[in-house]
Amino acid sequence: MADKVDGMGGPAFPSEQHECQDGTWNQTFDPGMSTRQFAAIKLRVPDSGTDWLDDMIRRARRDDFAAQELSSGCDHGYTPDSVAERSFALADAMVVESDKAAKDNETHSEKGTQ
């Protein structure tokens, strides 16, 4: 299977048949997403091996970080504009630091250190 050769871990949701929109059945094989892609989505780690998917995960993480900060900023009486600006600035910083930590972990793993 191509996914195993590519180091992606094999298919997460393969299917061999499905019903088409016109009601007929298609008997072709669809490998679905790889287990690596599934894990990246579920764990929210932009390491799926698919650039567009990793970009989506990064955007989703940024939005979640901003939403968390937004909710705490509202508790402190900031104006909506200042809370939104501050929330996305902190979210951007969190994404940058998270990516740095992931790269550091990869470097340590390659060297066999922690």
N, C-alpha and C positions, 0 to 999 in steps of 0.2 A: 504494500500500500504506500502511496506517495508520501502521506503524512509521516509515517514511521521513518522513511528515508530522510525526510527533511528535519527530523528531530522534533516534530511537533507533538508526538505522543499518540497519534491515531485519532480516529473520529470520535466525537462526543455524542452526536445524534445522527448516525447514518440511517438512511432509509432506502428501501429498494422499490417502493411503490407509493403512489399517492393519488388522490383523486384530483383531476384537473378541474378548472373552472367550468368547463362545459359538461362535467359529470362523467367523463371517461376516466379510465385508470391509466396512469403512466407507469411502466414497469422498469424505468431506467434507474440506475444506482446514483444516489446523491450522498456523498460522503459526510455532509454536514460540516460542522466546525470541528477543529481539532480539540483535543482535551486541553492543550496549552492555551488556546484561545478562550475556551470555556473558563478555565481557572483564572486567566487574566481578567475576564469580565467579572466573575464572581468575587475575586479578591481585590478588584479595583487596582490592579498593578499593571502599568502600561508596558508589558513584556510579552505580548501575544505573538510577536514575530510578523505582525501585519501592521504596517505603518498607519493606515487610516483608522484601524481599530484602536491602536495605542493612542492616537490623537483624540479619539472620542472619549477614551477612559480618562485622559488628562483633563479634558474639558469638564467632564462630569465630576471629577475630584475637585477641580477648582470651584465649580459651582457649589458643591457640598461644603467645602471649606468656607466659602463666602456666606452661605446660608447660616452656618453655625455661628460665625462671627456676627452676622447681621442680627441674629436673635439675641446675642449677648449685648450688642451695642444699643439695641432698643431699650434694654433694661436700665441704661445709664443716662437716658435723657438726651442723646444726641439728635440732631436734625436728620431727617431721612436721607438728604443728599450726603451729609458727612458720614453717616453710617454706611451707606452703599459704597462710597469712595474708599473708606477705611477697610471695609470688609473685603473688597476685591484686591486691595493692595496687600493685605495680610494673606489672602488666599494665594496670590501670585508668589509671595515669599515662601509660603508653606510648600507649594508645588516645587519650587526651585530647590529647597532644602531636602525634600523627599527624593527628588531625582539625584541629588548629590549623594545622599545616603545609599541609594540603590547602586550607584556606580562604585562607591567605596566598598560595598559588600561584594560586588562582582570582582573587584580587584583583589580583595582579601581571599575570596574563594579560589581564584585562579592561582594565587601564591600559596594557598593552603594555610593561611593565617586567619586570625579573627581579630 
